[in-house]
Amino acid sequence: MTSISFARRFVIANRLLSPHWSPASPCRRRSRAGVWLGCYLGWLLSLVPALVRAQDPAAFAASYAAEAKADYATAIASLRAGYAGTYEQNLRLGWLYYLAKDYSAAATYYQQAVTQRPAALEAKFGLLKPLSALGQVDHMLRLYTDILRIDPQNTQANYWTGVLHLNRRAYAQALPCFERVVNLYPFDYDANLALATTYHNLGRRADARTLYARLLLIRPADATATAGLRQP
């Protein structure tokens, strides 16, 4: 495709937008608004080649091939070469920097993706990975809250929110999260164990024993469940 200069784009856009232009009588009079709008459209047209390069499947293919070889520097470079700040690029670079253990850079790119697509869960779950590696628990809890605001029944978000509260011994805050997961997956080992532990620490011993007994149906002779039943 032949490249068109910015000046040429401006002329084309300005002519198209002028109410007085026709092929037979080019650009005799233009309103000031038409001139400025033509300039703006010309600028937008100038961005098209960069955006096309940014979404070039070949760059993404090269990044996947390098990632498969654990060559994260090359994978990152293949996307950075045509970087235009698109959601897809930011999401992919967040993942690659995370694999490269550059957690601060990973968090930066994932955060850009979150900002670009506030309703997207994938970007938020991606951001949680480097935040966890950086030990930013408060930020993680805020992010899980955002996820649950969009998808209240999200099993992963409910479970890990409960775990973060459980680790802080905030049992009352952990309780509704684990109850929600167990209601959705009544025969899940991890969810039942977490809820049983929460019940026990809240003084609900009978409820805890019921769940420890269920755990033995999921994993007969499970040492943790057996120990739980022996607790006073």
BALOBA-1460 file (C-alpha; in Angstrom, 3 decimals):
// residues 232
<rec num="1" residu="m" x="0.000" y="0.000" z="0.000"/>
<rec num="2" residu="t" x="1.404" y="3.414" z="-0.980"/>
<rec num="3" residu="s" x="2.200" y="5.646" z="1.999"/>
<rec num="4" residu="i" x="0.298" y="8.957" z="2.144"/>
<rec num="5" residu="s" x="1.964" y="11.901" z="3.882"/>
<rec num="6" residu="f" x="0.244" y="13.774" z="6.666"/>
<rec num="7" residu="a" x="0.013" y="16.901" z="4.494"/>
<rec num="8" residu="r" x="-1.708" y="14.940" z="1.738"/>
<rec num="9" residu="r" x="-4.115" y="13.415" z="4.245"/>
<rec num="10" residu="f" x="-4.930" y="16.896" z="5.501"/>
<rec num="11" residu="v" x="-5.740" y="18.100" z="1.988"/>
<rec num="12" residu="i" x="-7.934" y="15.080" z="1.295"/>
<rec num="13" residu="a" x="-9.813" y="15.365" z="4.582"/>
<rec num="14" residu="n" x="-10.180" y="19.110" z="4.345"/>
<rec num="15" residu="r" x="-11.641" y="18.889" z="0.848"/>
<rec num="16" residu="l" x="-14.087" y="16.193" z="1.826"/>
<rec num="17" residu="l" x="-15.299" y="18.182" z="4.805"/>
<rec num="18" residu="s" x="-15.635" y="21.550" z="3.058"/>
<rec num="19" residu="p" x="-19.245" y="22.400" z="2.120"/>
<rec num="20" residu="h" x="-17.993" y="24.431" z="-0.844"/>
<rec num="21" residu="w" x="-15.766" y="21.828" z="-2.431"/>
<rec num="22" residu="s" x="-16.562" y="19.920" z="-5.573"/>
<rec num="23" residu="p" x="-14.306" y="18.092" z="-8.050"/>
<rec num="24" residu="a" x="-14.890" y="20.888" z="-10.556"/>
<rec num="25" residu="s" x="-14.301" y="23.740" z="-8.110"/>
<rec num="26" residu="p" x="-11.707" y="22.759" z="-5.505"/>
<rec num="27" residu="c" x="-11.648" y="24.488" z="-2.138"/>
<rec num="28" residu="r" x="-12.697" y="28.032" z="-2.979"/>
<rec num="29" residu="r" x="-14.030" y="28.818" z="0.461"/>
<rec num="30" residu="r" x="-13.880" y="26.931" z="3.699"/>
<rec num="31" residu="s" x="-15.217" y="27.661" z="7.129"/>
<rec num="32" residu="r" x="-12.740" y="27.816" z="9.991"/>
<rec num="33" residu="a" x="-14.515" y="24.859" z="11.644"/>
<rec num="34" residu="g" x="-14.114" y="22.844" z="8.457"/>
<rec num="35" residu="v" x="-10.383" y="23.567" z="8.373"/>
<rec num="36" residu="w" x="-9.825" y="22.486" z="11.950"/>
<rec num="37" residu="l" x="-11.990" y="19.404" z="11.563"/>
<rec num="38" residu="g" x="-10.089" y="18.506" z="8.418"/>
<rec num="39" residu="c" x="-6.813" y="18.834" z="10.325"/>
<rec num="40" residu="y" x="-8.101" y="16.600" z="13.096"/>
<rec num="41" residu="l" x="-9.292" y="13.937" z="10.676"/>
<rec num="42" residu="g" x="-5.956" y="14.113" z="8.886"/>
<rec num="43" residu="w" x="-4.211" y="13.470" z="12.191"/>
<rec num="44" residu="l" x="-6.461" y="10.489" z="12.843"/>
<rec num="45" residu="l" x="-5.669" y="9.092" z="9.419"/>
<rec num="46" residu="s" x="-1.978" y="9.462" z="10.167"/>
<rec num="47" residu="l" x="-2.401" y="7.063" z="13.089"/>
<rec num="48" residu="v" x="-3.864" y="4.263" z="11.001"/>
<rec num="49" residu="p" x="-0.553" y="2.746" z="9.804"/>
<rec num="50" residu="a" x="0.774" y="2.605" z="13.391"/>
<rec num="51" residu="l" x="-2.402" y="0.968" z="14.644"/>
<rec num="52" residu="v" x="-2.295" y="-1.565" z="11.823"/>
<rec num="53" residu="r" x="1.300" y="-2.427" z="12.730"/>
<rec num="54" residu="a" x="0.340" y="-2.670" z="16.393"/>
<rec num="55" residu="q" x="-2.274" y="-5.293" z="15.580"/>
<rec num="56" residu="d" x="0.023" y="-7.186" z="13.225"/>
<rec num="57" residu="p" x="-0.571" y="-10.933" z="13.827"/>
<rec num="58" residu="a" x="3.051" y="-11.623" z="12.854"/>
<rec num="59" residu="a" x="4.321" y="-9.704" z="15.897"/>
<rec num="60" residu="f" x="2.043" y="-11.666" z="18.200"/>
<rec num="61" residu="a" x="3.019" y="-14.934" z="16.489"/>
<rec num="62" residu="a" x="6.690" y="-14.128" z="17.033"/>
<rec num="63" residu="s" x="6.023" y="-13.412" z="20.702"/>
<rec num="64" residu="y" x="4.229" y="-16.756" z="21.135"/>
<rec num="65" residu="a" x="7.075" y="-18.629" z="19.456"/>
<rec num="66" residu="a" x="9.665" y="-16.946" z="21.685"/>
<rec num="67" residu="e" x="7.559" y="-17.550" z="24.800"/>
<rec num="68" residu="a" x="7.384" y="-21.261" z="23.986"/>
<rec num="69" residu="k" x="11.206" y="-21.286" z="24.149"/>
<rec num="70" residu="a" x="11.165" y="-19.298" z="27.409"/>
<rec num="71" residu="d" x="12.918" y="-16.486" z="25.518"/>
<rec num="72" residu="y" x="10.902" y="-13.762" z="27.158"/>
<rec num="73" residu="a" x="13.226" y="-10.914" z="26.161"/>
<rec num="74" residu="t" x="12.685" y="-11.699" z="22.474"/>
<rec num="75" residu="a" x="8.954" y="-12.178" z="22.991"/>
<rec num="76" residu="i" x="8.733" y="-8.767" z="24.621"/>
<rec num="77" residu="a" x="10.895" y="-7.121" z="21.944"/>
<rec num="78" residu="s" x="8.686" y="-8.460" z="19.158"/>
<rec num="79" residu="l" x="5.708" y="-6.581" z="20.612"/>
<rec num="80" residu="r" x="7.609" y="-3.511" z="21.741"/>
<rec num="81" residu="a" x="8.851" y="-2.919" z="18.179"/>
<rec num="82" residu="g" x="5.395" y="-1.838" z="17.029"/>
<rec num="83" residu="y" x="4.022" y="-0.760" z="20.395"/>
<rec num="84" residu="a" x="1.047" y="1.606" z="20.157"/>
<rec num="85" residu="g" x="-0.490" y="1.048" z="23.587"/>
<rec num="86" residu="t" x="-3.403" y="-1.125" z="22.504"/>
<rec num="87" residu="y" x="-5.320" y="-3.238" z="25.005"/>
<rec num="88" residu="e" x="-4.107" y="-6.444" z="23.354"/>
<rec num="89" residu="q" x="-0.474" y="-5.354" z="23.503"/>
<rec num="90" residu="n" x="-0.696" y="-4.261" z="27.128"/>
<rec num="91" residu="l" x="-2.382" y="-7.496" z="28.166"/>
<rec num="92" residu="r" x="0.223" y="-9.602" z="26.363"/>
<rec num="93" residu="l" x="3.183" y="-7.562" z="27.639"/>
<rec num="94" residu="g" x="1.855" y="-7.794" z="31.189"/>
<rec num="95" residu="w" x="1.936" y="-11.579" z="30.903"/>
<rec num="96" residu="l" x="5.389" y="-11.694" z="29.318"/>
<rec num="97" residu="y" x="6.942" y="-9.373" z="31.896"/>
<rec num="98" residu="y" x="5.345" y="-11.519" z="34.602"/>
<rec num="99" residu="l" x="6.981" y="-14.627" z="33.125"/>
<rec num="100" residu="a" x="10.264" y="-12.710" z="32.995"/>
<rec num="101" residu="k" x="9.805" y="-11.966" z="36.725"/>
<rec num="102" residu="d" x="9.758" y="-8.214" z="36.142"/>
<rec num="103" residu="y" x="6.705" y="-7.838" z="38.323"/>
<rec num="104" residu="s" x="6.665" y="-4.043" z="38.449"/>
<rec num="105" residu="a" x="6.637" y="-3.781" z="34.646"/>
<rec num="106" residu="a" x="4.011" y="-6.539" z="34.453"/>
<rec num="107" residu="a" x="1.772" y="-4.653" z="36.879"/>
<rec num="108" residu="t" x="2.211" y="-1.439" z="34.868"/>
<rec num="109" residu="y" x="1.096" y="-3.010" z="31.579"/>
<rec num="110" residu="y" x="-1.749" y="-4.953" z="33.162"/>
<rec num="111" residu="q" x="-2.957" y="-1.780" z="34.874"/>
<rec num="112" residu="q" x="-3.054" y="-0.012" z="31.513"/>
<rec num="113" residu="a" x="-5.155" y="-2.865" z="30.146"/>
<rec num="114" residu="v" x="-7.500" y="-2.627" z="33.151"/>
<rec num="115" residu="t" x="-7.888" y="1.110" z="32.567"/>
<rec num="116" residu="q" x="-8.599" y="0.582" z="28.865"/>
<rec num="117" residu="r" x="-11.228" y="-2.099" z="29.461"/>
<rec num="118" residu="p" x="-12.725" y="-1.566" z="32.949"/>
<rec num="119" residu="a" x="-15.303" y="-4.328" z="32.466"/>
<rec num="120" residu="a" x="-12.777" y="-6.955" z="31.329"/>
<rec num="121" residu="l" x="-12.115" y="-9.636" z="33.931"/>
<rec num="122" residu="e" x="-9.083" y="-11.109" z="32.148"/>
<rec num="123" residu="a" x="-7.039" y="-7.943" z="32.641"/>
<rec num="124" residu="k" x="-7.911" y="-7.788" z="36.335"/>
<rec num="125" residu="f" x="-7.043" y="-11.435" z="36.917"/>
<rec num="126" residu="g" x="-3.809" y="-10.844" z="35.020"/>
<rec num="127" residu="l" x="-2.912" y="-7.882" z="37.232"/>
<rec num="128" residu="l" x="-3.448" y="-10.007" z="40.335"/>
<rec num="129" residu="k" x="-0.454" y="-12.191" z="39.415"/>
<rec num="130" residu="p" x="2.283" y="-9.548" z="39.712"/>
<rec num="131" residu="l" x="0.489" y="-7.926" z="42.653"/>
<rec num="132" residu="s" x="0.657" y="-11.264" z="44.470"/>
<rec num="133" residu="a" x="4.361" y="-11.601" z="43.657"/>
<rec num="134" residu="l" x="4.921" y="-8.061" z="44.966"/>
<rec num="135" residu="g" x="2.949" y="-8.822" z="48.145"/>
<rec num="136" residu="q" x="0.444" y="-5.999" z="47.551"/>
<rec num="137" residu="v" x="-2.439" y="-7.634" z="49.410"/>
<rec num="138" residu="d" x="-4.509" y="-4.479" z="49.913"/>
<rec num="139" residu="h" x="-4.397" y="-3.755" z="46.183"/>
<rec num="140" residu="m" x="-5.365" y="-7.364" z="45.495"/>
<rec num="141" residu="l" x="-8.387" y="-7.103" z="47.770"/>
<rec num="142" residu="r" x="-9.526" y="-3.933" z="46.023"/>
<rec num="143" residu="l" x="-9.158" y="-5.634" z="42.666"/>
<rec num="144" residu="y" x="-11.103" y="-8.702" z="43.790"/>
<rec num="145" residu="t" x="-13.821" y="-6.347" z="45.031"/>
<rec num="146" residu="d" x="-13.965" y="-4.783" z="41.564"/>
<rec num="147" residu="i" x="-14.236" y="-8.239" z="39.993"/>
<rec num="148" residu="l" x="-17.035" y="-9.285" z="42.337"/>
<rec num="149" residu="r" x="-18.877" y="-6.051" z="41.621"/>
<rec num="150" residu="i" x="-18.955" y="-7.111" z="37.957"/>
<rec num="151" residu="d" x="-19.436" y="-10.848" z="38.586"/>
<rec num="152" residu="p" x="-20.684" y="-11.520" z="42.158"/>
<rec num="153" residu="q" x="-20.718" y="-15.296" z="41.710"/>
<rec num="154" residu="n" x="-17.194" y="-15.568" z="40.331"/>
<rec num="155" residu="t" x="-15.783" y="-18.634" z="42.073"/>
<rec num="156" residu="q" x="-12.112" y="-17.768" z="41.736"/>
<rec num="157" residu="a" x="-12.549" y="-14.227" z="43.021"/>
<rec num="158" residu="n" x="-14.716" y="-15.330" z="45.955"/>
<rec num="159" residu="y" x="-12.362" y="-18.122" z="46.971"/>
<rec num="160" residu="w" x="-9.164" y="-16.079" z="46.892"/>
<rec num="161" residu="t" x="-10.782" y="-13.089" z="48.571"/>
<rec num="162" residu="g" x="-11.757" y="-15.465" z="51.350"/>
<rec num="163" residu="v" x="-8.212" y="-16.859" z="51.515"/>
<rec num="164" residu="l" x="-6.718" y="-13.370" z="51.846"/>
<rec num="165" residu="h" x="-9.121" y="-12.590" z="54.692"/>
<rec num="166" residu="l" x="-8.453" y="-15.991" z="56.276"/>
<rec num="167" residu="n" x="-4.709" y="-15.339" z="56.220"/>
<rec num="168" residu="r" x="-5.393" y="-12.103" z="58.104"/>
<rec num="169" residu="r" x="-7.678" y="-13.946" z="60.536"/>
<rec num="170" residu="a" x="-10.553" y="-11.756" z="59.360"/>
<rec num="171" residu="y" x="-12.972" y="-14.664" z="59.641"/>
<rec num="172" residu="a" x="-16.178" y="-12.645" z="59.456"/>
<rec num="173" residu="q" x="-15.061" y="-11.138" z="56.135"/>
<rec num="174" residu="a" x="-13.957" y="-14.526" z="54.795"/>
<rec num="175" residu="l" x="-17.239" y="-16.257" z="55.692"/>
<rec num="176" residu="p" x="-19.565" y="-15.002" z="52.911"/>
<rec num="177" residu="c" x="-16.902" y="-15.619" z="50.280"/>
<rec num="178" residu="f" x="-16.438" y="-19.279" z="51.196"/>
<rec num="179" residu="e" x="-20.159" y="-19.864" z="51.708"/>
<rec num="180" residu="r" x="-20.790" y="-18.586" z="48.197"/>
<rec num="181" residu="v" x="-18.226" y="-20.972" z="46.722"/>
<rec num="182" residu="v" x="-19.518" y="-23.980" z="48.654"/>
<rec num="183" residu="n" x="-23.067" y="-23.194" z="47.561"/>
<rec num="184" residu="l" x="-21.853" y="-23.320" z="43.970"/>
<rec num="185" residu="y" x="-19.509" y="-26.308" z="44.433"/>
<rec num="186" residu="p" x="-20.729" y="-28.328" z="47.455"/>
<rec num="187" residu="f" x="-18.301" y="-31.198" z="46.818"/>
<rec num="188" residu="d" x="-15.126" y="-29.144" z="46.347"/>
<rec num="189" residu="y" x="-12.378" y="-30.086" z="48.800"/>
<rec num="190" residu="d" x="-10.579" y="-26.737" z="49.101"/>
<rec num="191" residu="a" x="-13.749" y="-24.680" z="49.486"/>
<rec num="192" residu="n" x="-15.179" y="-26.995" z="52.161"/>
<rec num="193" residu="l" x="-11.894" y="-27.030" z="54.073"/>
<rec num="194" residu="a" x="-11.650" y="-23.232" z="54.021"/>
<rec num="195" residu="l" x="-15.258" y="-22.854" z="55.169"/>
<rec num="196" residu="a" x="-14.828" y="-25.486" z="57.894"/>
<rec num="197" residu="t" x="-11.755" y="-23.628" z="59.190"/>
<rec num="198" residu="t" x="-13.680" y="-20.345" z="59.120"/>
<rec num="199" residu="y" x="-16.663" y="-21.840" z="60.976"/>
<rec num="200" residu="h" x="-14.348" y="-23.324" z="63.628"/>
<rec num="201" residu="n" x="-12.624" y="-19.989" z="64.258"/>
<rec num="202" residu="l" x="-15.977" y="-18.235" z="64.516"/>
<rec num="203" residu="g" x="-17.080" y="-20.690" z="67.184"/>
<rec num="204" residu="r" x="-19.536" y="-22.535" z="64.944"/>
<rec num="205" residu="r" x="-18.214" y="-25.964" z="65.892"/>
<rec num="206" residu="a" x="-21.228" y="-28.014" z="64.751"/>
<rec num="207" residu="d" x="-21.137" y="-26.457" z="61.276"/>
<rec num="208" residu="a" x="-17.400" y="-27.058" z="61.106"/>
<rec num="209" residu="r" x="-17.792" y="-30.741" z="62.054"/>
<rec num="210" residu="t" x="-20.433" y="-31.222" z="59.356"/>
<rec num="211" residu="l" x="-17.989" y="-29.974" z="56.746"/>
<rec num="212" residu="y" x="-15.056" y="-31.995" z="58.105"/>
<rec num="213" residu="a" x="-17.258" y="-35.087" z="57.789"/>
<rec num="214" residu="r" x="-18.055" y="-34.139" z="54.208"/>
<rec num="215" residu="l" x="-14.339" y="-33.761" z="53.499"/>
<rec num="216" residu="l" x="-13.884" y="-37.426" z="54.405"/>
<rec num="217" residu="l" x="-16.394" y="-38.300" z="51.685"/>
<rec num="218" residu="i" x="-14.337" y="-36.322" z="49.186"/>
<rec num="219" residu="r" x="-11.007" y="-37.694" z="50.434"/>
<rec num="220" residu="p" x="-11.462" y="-40.707" z="52.686"/>
<rec num="221" residu="a" x="-8.915" y="-40.917" z="55.527"/>
<rec num="222" residu="d" x="-7.824" y="-37.322" z="54.860"/>
<rec num="223" residu="a" x="-5.532" y="-36.312" z="57.708"/>
<rec num="224" residu="t" x="-6.694" y="-32.680" z="57.833"/>
<rec num="225" residu="a" x="-10.368" y="-33.621" z="57.978"/>
<rec num="226" residu="t" x="-9.704" y="-36.289" z="60.597"/>
<rec num="227" residu="a" x="-7.793" y="-33.789" z="62.741"/>
<rec num="228" residu="g" x="-10.615" y="-31.292" z="62.323"/>
<rec num="229" residu="l" x="-13.163" y="-33.740" z="63.683"/>
<rec num="230" residu="r" x="-11.002" y="-34.293" z="66.767"/>
<rec num="231" residu="q" x="-10.960" y="-30.613" z="67.645"/>
<rec num="232" residu="p" x="-13.017" y="-29.647" z="70.684"/>
